[in-house]
Amino acid sequence: MDKDLKLFEEKIGYTFKNIKLLKTALTHTSYTFDYGAQSYERLEFLGDSILELVTSELLFENYKNLTEGEMTKVRASVVCEDSLFEVAKTLDFGDFLFLGKSEKETDLKKAILADCVESVIAAIYLDSGLEPARKFIIDNLKDAIEVASHHAGDKDYKSVLQEKLQVHGDIKIEYVIVKEEGPDHDKRFTVRVDVNGKEMAYGKGRSKKTAEMDAARIALESL
């Protein structure tokens, strides 16, 4: 068990003074039910607040061009389940969780992994204070913050395209991934937008959502 936790510490770049905090941060309620240990739920509650604070502070200090509404939009996209799940996946959280029999028999849920990122943030905070917790957050979410900040002021081209085309009656707009390139940490997507089954435009981006927006933008330009 200790060997596994030491390997996990290497992955997250932080060594705990109180290793029990880390074990609690990785302990699911199903394990508590089976073995009586404390779960990560209280730590998750604290970690959620720390994550919002650090993200808000980072946006306020480093992205002075963003409005209050845009900062709120960026923060929401960064602290969401999908974003935290990507962090957990990159750091192999799933290999280190303490799970009860009921969870071991099923596919590990995205929400559990996302929650554990928040609980680990809280555990680091309780172990050594805000600075190491801030470092973990920035190290693992700075790229997501940068991408979200870059697109904070973007128009929702997909909605605009939908509204523009529906003037002529009911239509079916479909976004199709036609190409996916690059390693997991540096993906590139190509998406085609079809209108009523006919190709209309292609778009590219580092995420499926960005590529879809790009395809919608090009489609609008062609109208």
N, C-alpha and C positions, 0 to 999 in steps of 0.2 A: 504493500500500500504506500509506504513512505517513498519507495523508489519511484512509483508512478507520479506522486505529487512533486517530487524533485524534478522530474522530467517536465511536468506541467509548468513549474516555476521557470525553467529554462525557456519554454515556449513563450511565456508571457513577459519575460524579461524582468521578473521581480521575485526576490527571495523573502519569504515570510519569517518574521521573528516568532510569531505564534501560528504554527502550522494548523492548529485546530480551526482557526478562522477560515483558512482555505478549504479544509474538508467540509465545513458547514456550508460554504458558498457553493460547493459542488454536490450537495446532498439534496436529492429530490424528495418530495413528501411520500412517495411510494416506499422509499428506503426507510423513512421514519416509521411508517406503518408496520413494516416488517421487522425492523431492528431497534426502534426506539431512539434513534439519533435525531438531533435537531435539523430541520430543513433550512433551505436557503431563503424562505419566503420573507422573513423580516429584513434580511440583508438586501434582498431585491428591492424592497420598499425604499430603503435608504439610498441604494445605488442609483435608483431612478432619479432622485432629487439631485444627487451629485452630478450625474450625467447632464441633466438639464442646466445646472448652474455653470459647469465648465464650458458646455457648448455655447450657452448664452454669452458668457464672458468672452470667449474666443471670437464669436461673431461681432460683438460690440467693439472689441479692441482692434480687430484686424480687417473688418469689412465695413468701413465707414461709408461706403457708397450705398449700402442697403438700407431700405426703409424699415420701420418697425414691423410692418406687415410682411415684408420679404424675409426679415430675420426669423420671424415666427414660422414662416413656410419652410425655410431651410432647416431650422431646428427640428421641426416635426418630421422631416424626411430623414434626418440623421439619427434621431433617437427611436425610430420606429422598429417594429419587429424584424422586418426584412433586412434593415441595415445591421442590426445587432446579430442577426443570424449569420450574416456573412462574416462578421468578426469571429464568431464561435466556430464556424466552419474552417476558416483559415488557420485558427489556433488549435484545431482538433479537440474542442471541448468535449465532444461526444465520447472520446476515448477515456475520459477521466471522471465522468459523473458517477455518483453512487446512486444506483437505481434499485428499486424493489423488483420483485419477480414480475409484477403486472406490467411494468414499463419495459423490462428486458425482453418481454415476449412480443412487443410491438415496435414499429418503426419510431425512432426518437422524434418527437414533435418539434417543429420549428420554434414554437413558443417557449418550450423548456430551455432550449439552447440560448435563445435571446434573453430569457430571464436570468440565466446564469452569468451572462456577461455583466448585467447590472449587479448581481450579488458579489461577483469577484471585484468589481469596482469598489463596492462598499467594504469588502474585506481588506483590500489594500488601504483604503482610507482609515479604517479602524486600527490597522496594524502600524501605519507610519504617517498618517496625516494626508492633507489634501494634495501636496505636490506630487508624490508618486502616483496617486490616483489620477491626477490631471495628466501626467506623462503617459499613463496607459491609455487614457481616452484619446489624447492627441495622436499618439503613435498609431493607433488602430482606426481612427475615424477621420483623420485630417484629409485624406483623399476624398472621402464621401462628402465632407464639409466643403471642400474646394469645388467639387463637381456641382453640388447643390447650389452653392453660392453663385457660381458662374451662370446657372440657368434660372436663378431666382426671379429675374425680371422678364424672362421669356414669356411670350404669349402661349396660350394653350392652343397650338395650331390644330390639334385633332378636333377640339370642340368647334373652332372657327370653321374648319372644313365641313364638319357635320352640319352646322347651321346653314352654311352657304349652299350646300348641295340639296338640303331638304326643302329649300324654297320651291323646287320643281317637283315635290312629292316625296313619297317614301323611297328611301334608298338603302342599300346595304353596303357598308364600308368595312373592309376586312384588311387587317395588317398581317402579312405573312413573312416569317423569317426565312430568307433565302440563302443566307451565308453566315457562318459563325467561325471566326478566326482568332488565333492567338491563345496563349496560356490563360489559366483561370484568373490570374491577377491583372491581366492586360487584354481583355477580350475586345473584339471588334465585331459589330453586328451590321448586317445589311438587311433592310426590311423593304418589302414591296407593299404598296397600298393599292387594293383593288376596289373598284366601285361598281357594284352590280355585276361582279364577276369579271370585269375588264381591268387590265393593268393601267394604273394611272401615273405612278411615280415610284422612285426608289430613294431610300434614305440610309444614312450610315451614322453609327454612334458607338460609344463605349458601353452602352447598356441598351437593352431592348427598347426601353421607354424613350431614350434619346434618339434612337434610330427611327422609331415610329413618328416622333415629333418632326424629325428632319424630313421624313417622307411626306408627312402632311403639309409641311411648309412648302416643299417643292411642288406638291400637287396644287396648292393654292396659287403659287406663282404661275402655274401653267393655265389657270382658268382665265 
